Amino acid sequence: MNEPGSGSPPPDSIASSEDEGRRYREGVYEPLDESNLPDAPDGGAFPRRGHGPPFKLVREMSRVPRLRYIIGPSVIALGMGLGSGEFLLWPNLVAANGFSIWWLFWIGVVTQFVVIGEIERWTIATGESTFNGMARLDRFGFWPWLFLVATLVSFFWPGWASQSAEFVGQIVVISGGPDIAWQPMALLMLACIWFGLAVSRIVYNVLERLEIALVAGFFPLLLITLLVVGLVPSHLLELAVGAVSFGRAPAELFTGDQFPTLILAVAYAGTGGTLLLAQSLWLRDKGFGMARFQGRIAGIRGRNEEISTTGFVFDAADPTALGRFRGG
């Protein structure tokens, strides 16, 4: 029991009920009439508006759901990470240099943990994506456009689809199947991705379920593969030692041909790159915090929901609202 006047809200005002939590499985959207909402003050207990429109003041922050209802965006980040740095780059580096370099992996992961945390805090506090937040930094919206171009340049070329198709084709041949050209298989993969997302009602929900299925299937398959090839207990010990062997690495790793691969591997340890910024979009479509007042991206079978041009904020001087934002 909290003492009167302590300023700490009771626990039942922070945590959501089971019924409230279950709503997050499909995502939460509560449209508001912005014309009836006052503009939030600029600064103080509220975020500064910068060069963007004023935030709208909504005094109530969402109560905090249980962990099992909010893991979706993190699973998507994990699934995308497994398809980039972890699955492609790090095995190459470890095979060439040994487990002693694994501490470099954790530098990338811990750094990204801090960055993702701040990205998520902005979306939970304002309902805006990090792109909207960056657009407030100057009059021309330079930073969102910069990251948009960077994302298109790095993901426009279907390299991941072609490599995945070639990899699948090799597995088919090793399994005794026919030799399949990677080009039609890559096009089939891209078509399946487009179809799955386009015909959905809410694009995020389909993406989340696909990534949960992929991640859930990946780790059992990884364990089976390790058992088949022969898991050596000493390798697990070397892996654990490598995680704390800070500063140890072959000199040629930092000066030779593998250095560009190392930079990419550290950057992509976890989700990496501009995919980090997409975390705010997934939280927005999930409806966490103040993002529940923002619309979600709909597929062909869905109904468009309004995405406001500004954000919605709570009063940080309210201990209950602040406690919900902090999660306890």
Disulfide bonds with the S-S distance in Angstrom:
none
